[in-house]
Amino acid sequence: MTRELTWFEKELDRTRHAFAFRLAGLEFELTEDIATLMQEKKVTRAELARRMGISRAAVTAFLRDGSNLTLKRMLRIADALGAELTVKIGGKEAVESVTDAGSPETAEIEPRQAVGG
């Protein structure tokens, strides 16, 4: 016998698949990846701003809410951090199975590997 979903469970499921919710999740993941890489490389917001030729306030803004992170800006961030930008897109089934597993891989910033090593 299967249990009927509660109103909350139905709303949660509906919301989880909404565009705005998915977008916010991707923005959060990306800003967390950037912050983690900055911490690993000991790069401050001021230093990242200097390397990118933008203001510290602009760095703070995109790290705070992830908005205005175009591919162009993400590539500049990756370059400034000595990282490689990788963007993946796949079928809905693949994305949903990865999301359900708890580790979405829609956009990542990976450290650059030295040539020949």
N, C-alpha and C positions, 0 to 999 in steps of 0.2 A: 504494500500500500504506500503510495506516495503522498507526501504532505503538501498541502497547498501553500504557495508562497504568501507571506504577509504583505501588507501594503508597503511597508518599509523596504522589504527585499525586492519587490517589483520596482519601486522607485530607484533604489540603488542600482539595480541592473540596467534600467533605462538610462539613468544619468551616466553610468560608467561608459556607455557607448555614445554619449553625446559629443559632438565636435568640440565644444568649448572645454569640456572635461578632459578629453584626450589631448587637446592643445596645451592646456595648463600642465598636464602631466609631463609632456615632452619638454616644455620650457623648464620645468623644475629639474628634470633629469639632466638636461644640458647644462644648466647653471651649476648644478652640483658637480658635474664632471669637470667644468672649468675651475670651480673653486678647489676641488681636490687636486687637480693638476697644478694650480698655482701654489697650493700648500706644499706639495711634493717638491716642486722646483724652487720653493722659497721666493716666489715672485709676489710682491705686494700689489695692491690696486694701483698705487701711484706709479710703480715700475711698469705694470702692464699698460697703463695709460700712456706713459712715455714711449714705450716700444710701438704702440699703435698710432701715436700721434693724435690722441684724443684727450679730453679732460678726464680727471679722476672721477668727476661726477657722472660722466657718461658710463664709465666702467661700473660704478656703484649702481647706476640705474639698470643696466642689463643684467647684473648679477642679482639684483633685488627681485625682479619680476620676470626676467627672461623675455620681455617684450622687445620688439624691434631687432631680433636676432635673425637677420637675413643670412643667406648662404655666404654672401660677400663678407659680412661682418664676422661670421663664424670662422671663415677661412683666415681672416686677418688675426683673429684671436689665436687660432691654432699656430699660425706662423710666428706670432709674437711669443708663444710659449714653446716653440720648437717641437710642435706636435703635428700629427697628420690628422686631417679631418676626414672622417668616413661617414657617408650617409647611405643608409640601406633602405630599400623599399621592397616589399614583397606582397604576396597574396594575403588577403584578410585572414585566411585560416592560419597561416604561419605567424602573423602578428598576434592574433588572439591566443594562440597556443603559447607563445613566448610571454605575452602579457599575463596570462593566467598562471604561468610558472613563476612569475614575480621578478623577471629580469628582462624587460623590454630592451631591444637592441636597435631601435629605430635610428638613433643618431649617437655617435660616439666621437670622442677626441682621443686619439691614441698617440703615445710618444713616437717620435720619428726614430727610425733605426739608421745608424750610420751606414754609409755605402761600404759594402765589402765586409761588414761585420755584424 
